[in-house]
Amino acid sequence: MKRLFILLLTISMLLCACGEKHDGVYTVEEIGANYKTQGRTIVYEDKGIALLSTADSFEFNADCEGKVSVTLFGEKMEGSNIDCYFTAYVDGERGETRHHVVDGEYELVLAEDLEKGEHHFRIVRQSEWEHGRTYVQAINCTGKLLCAPAEKEIFIEFIGDSIATGFGNLPEIEFSSDWGGHPVWEDGTQAFAYMTAEKLDVDYSIVAIEGVGAIGGHWDFTMNEIYDYYPRVKEKDYSYEPERTADIVVIELFSNDHATMREDGYTPNDIVIKGKELIEIAKEEHPDCKMVVLPGAFYKKFETMINEELSGEANGYYCVDVPLNTNGKAGHPDVEGHTAAAEALCEALAPIIEDIKK
């Protein structure tokens, strides 16, 4: 199966219709198929390529020189401001600038005096779903676009909460607000989910919202209820249709269920039941995936359920415990804590990936 994937990938690269030489601005229409996104991204004819949530990314290859930039547009969501940060990469090197997108058009400069040649560019959204909508509207460069970056062999979907989004992982930044979830303190590209994907060199999608749970939490919805609609969380007439199913699904959740358990009057067993329901929802979307659950405080209960009710590792279900410090805002992990968690998760996923590749 994997050999067939590699063969088809090679053929598609050979047949790829690369961009002709073009000076100036490439609109979304002119970009055509010469780009790659990660995450649950959507193309709107009137707005552009939507990067709506944590670690959604846009990348492309170009034979170019001089200044290269991407035109983004920021749009408020109903009831909240647009306040998003982005990370940029050129030829695999992470830039130091945190690009801040607010209302309206923003030119995200990737390079100023780039040497002529073939280069790879990528932008990644640091901020999560609730901080507004962002759209790629154009690539600006002198040169020509090349074939889109290739898909990687393994694709992992992460389902999670504030831990996966990087809530409060930059506590050292001085800022006037005292709310730990302000986007200035949050960088999803330095959270365990994105870090794991980077370390393993896999494709990914991150479906995560701070404060969400499987049965409780701090929203008027649960992950079980909005999984099919994410990232257009409150648009129940919308359903996301993945173009690619995941090889592995990692579920990191249940902290918010734990936090609101007494207040809302449910038990740990109720959380496990809803956790199993979420596993089944994700499994329906990704029927051939290996399922890896990080249940935190409920590790023993989930381990028992996974082994006794789902037949455990023999049937492709795993329960993993990862270390998480509380040195960030509001008791969340800082970047060091996320790094340790990513290293532990990579160690647990490595043999699973090797088995998938056989």
N, C-alpha and C positions, 0 to 999 in steps of 0.2 A: 504493500500500500504506500509506504513512504518512498520507495523507489519510483513508483508511478507519479507521485507528487513532484519529485525532483525532475522527472522527465518532462512533465507538463509545464513546470515552471520554466525550464530551459527553453522549450518551444515557444512559450508566450513571450519570453524576453527577446528571442530572435525575430518574432513577428511584430514586436512592438512598434507602433508608429510614432517615432520620436518627433519632437517639434522642429520646425524649420527655423532658420536664423531669423531673429526678430529683435528689433531694437526698441526698448521702452517698456510698455506696460502690457502684461498678459492678463486679460480678464479671465474669469472662471471659464467662460466658453472657450477662450483661446488656449487655456491650460489643458482642456480636454481630459484625457485619461492619464496625463503625465504627472501624477502625484499619488501619494499614499497617505491615508489617514489611519489612526489607531483610536480605539474607543468607539462609542456609539455616535458616529458623526452622521450628519444629514446634509444633503445639498438642497438649497432653496433657490429656485430660478431668480427670484427677485432680490435675494439678500446675499447669497454666497454659500460657502461651505461652512456649516455650523460646527463650532467647537464649544459644546455646551457644558462640559463637566470635567471633573478631575482627570488630569493627564491626557485629555484628548489632544491629539497631535496632528500636524500637517507637515509633510516632507516632500522634497523634490530634488532632482538632479539637474544640473545645468552646466553647459560649457560657456563660461562667462568671465567677466573681469570687472574691476572697479567696484562700484556700489551695488549692493543687492539688498532688497527689502521686500516685505510683505505688507500689503494694505489690509488692516483689520478694521472691523466696524463693531463698536460696542453698543448694546441695546439693553435698556432697563427691562426687568421683569415686573409684572404687576405687584406692587407692594414692597419693592426693594430697589436698591440702587445698583448700577453697574460698577463693579469694583473688582477687576481681574488682573492677575499678574501672569506673565509668560516667561519661560526660559527659552533661549535660542541656542542652537548648535550649528557649527560650520565644520564640515569634514570630521564629525565625531567629537569635536572639542566644545565643551560646554562654556557658553559665555557667562561673564560675571554679572551683566546687567539684568535686573528684574524689570521687565517691560510692563508698565502699568497702563492698562486700557480702561478708560472710563467712557462717558457718553460720546458717540460719534466716531469719526474716522481717526485711526492711529496708524502711523507709519512705523512698523517694527523693522529697524535697520539691522540686518544680519552681518553685513561687512561694508567697509568704506573703500579700501584700496586693495581689493582682492587681486591676486596674480592671475593672469589669464590661464584657463585650463578647466578641467572637469571637476566639479565640486558637488558636495552633498549638503543640503540644508534641511533643518528641522526646527519647528517651533512646538512647544508643549505648554499647555495651560496648567498653571499651578493651582488655580482657584476652583472651588467646587460649584456645583449646580446652582445654588441659591444666590450667587454673587453676580448674576446677569448673563446675558447671551453675547457670544462673540462670533463673528463671521469672517472668514478669509474672502476677500473680494478681488485681490489681484497679486501677482508677482511682478516686481519691478526689477529688471536687470538688462544689461547690455550683453547680448549673446543669444543662445538658443536653449530651450528646455530639452532634456534628454528623457529616455524612458523612465517610467516610475520606478522607485526603489522596489526591490522584489519582496514578496512575502517570505517570512521565515518559516521554518519547518514546523515549529510548535507554536500553538496559540493558547494562551491562558486567559480566562476571565476571572476577575476578582470581584467578589460581592462583599460589601462591607459598610462600615460606619465611619465615625470621625478618625479612627485609627488609620483606615485606608486612605482617607483624604488628606492626612497630615495636619489635622486640627492642632493649632498651638505649638507646632514643632520648631518655631523660630522665636523662643521666648526672650532672647537677648536684645531684640529690636525695641527701641524706645518709641512709644506711640501714645497718643492722648487717650484713646479708648481703653476701657478696662475690661471689655468683652474678649475673652480668650479666643473666640472664633473669628475675630476680625481677619480679613484676608491678608493683611500685612504680616500676620504671624503664622500664616499657613502656606506651605509649599508642598503640593502633592507630588512633585518630582523628587522630593527628599523624604517620602513616606515609604513604608516597607513594601507596598504592592508594586509601585513603579520601580523601586530599587531592585526588587526580585526579578522583574522582567528584564531590566537592564543587565543584571549580573548573569542571568541565564541566556541572554541574547535571544529572546523569544518575542513574538507579537503578543499584544495584550489588549484587554478592555477592562476598564474599572467602573463598576456600577456601585456607587457608594455615596452616602449622604450622612453628614454628622447628625447625631441624635436619633437615628432610625433604629428600629428593632424588628424582630420577627412577630412579636405579639404586643409589645408595648413601645416605650420610647417617648420622645419629646415632640412628635409630630401628630397630626390627625390622620396619618396613614402609616402603614408598616411596609417593610421591604417586600413581604409576601404579596401585598396588595398592588404595589407600583412597579414591581420588577419588569413586567411586560411593557410598561409605558415609559420607563426611564430612557432618556433624560427629560422627556416632556411629561413630567410627573403628574400634573393635574389635568392632563388632557386625555380623558378616558375614551375618547373616540379615536385615539392614536395607538398603534401597536408597533413596536420596533421589530423589524424582520432582519435578522442577521444574514450577511452574505457568506459567513464562514462560521462553522460550529467549533466550539472549543475542544481542545485535546484534554485540558485540565480546567476544572473550576475550583477556585479557592474561596471558601466562605469564612470571612472573619466578621462576626456579628455578636449579638447577645449581651454586650456590655450595657446597652441602654435598657434592654429587657430587665437586666439585673437591677439597674438603678431605679426603675419605676415599679418593680414587682410588688412591694408592699402597698404602695399608694394605689395601684390599680387592682390589687386583690387576686393575683394569679400566683402559681407555684412554680418551682424549678421544673417539675414534670410537665407543666403546661408549656414552658419554654422549649423543652426538648421536643414535644409534639409539634409545635410550630416550626422548630428548627428542621425537623424531618420533612415537614410540608414544604419548606423552602428548598431543601435538597431535591425533592421530587419535582418542584416547579422548574428549577434549573436543569435537572436531568431531562425533562421533557424538551427543553430548548436545545440541549446538547447531549443527545442520547448516547453517544459513544465516549463520553468524557470520563476521566478519572476524577473522583470527587474528594477534595481535601478540605476538612473542616478544622478551623481554629476556634474552639469554643470558650477559651479563656477560663473563667471561674467555674464553668460547668463541664470541665474536661472529663471527669470520671463518668458523669451521667451520659454525655454524648458518646464516649468511648463504648460504654455498655450498649447503648442503642445501636450504634453503627455495627458493632460486632454481632449482636444477637438478632437484630431485625433486618439489617442490610447485608449481612454476611461478611462485613469488614473488607480487609485487603484482598481476600480471595475473589471478591466481586467488584473491586475497584473503588472501595470507600476507605478513607484514611482519616484518622484523628491525630492532630499534631499540636503540640504545645510549643509556643515560642516566647522568648523573654521580651518583656516590654517595660522600660523604666517609666517613671512618672515625673520627669524633670522638665516637661514642657508646660504650656499654659493649661490651667484647670486640671492638673493631674494627668495630662496626656504625655506620650513619649516625645522627647526632643529628637533631633537628627541622629545623635549617637544611639539612642534607644531604637530608632527605626533601622539603623544600620545593623545592629545586633540581631534584630528580628528577621531582617532580610537574609542575613547570613545563615541563620538557623533554618529558615524556610527553604532556602536554596539547597541546603544539605538534605532536607527531607524530600524535596522534589527531584533531585538529581537521578536517583535510581528509577523513579517513576517515568521520567522522560526517557531514560535509556531503554526501558521496557517498551515504551510506545514506539520508539524508533526501530525496534527489531522487525 
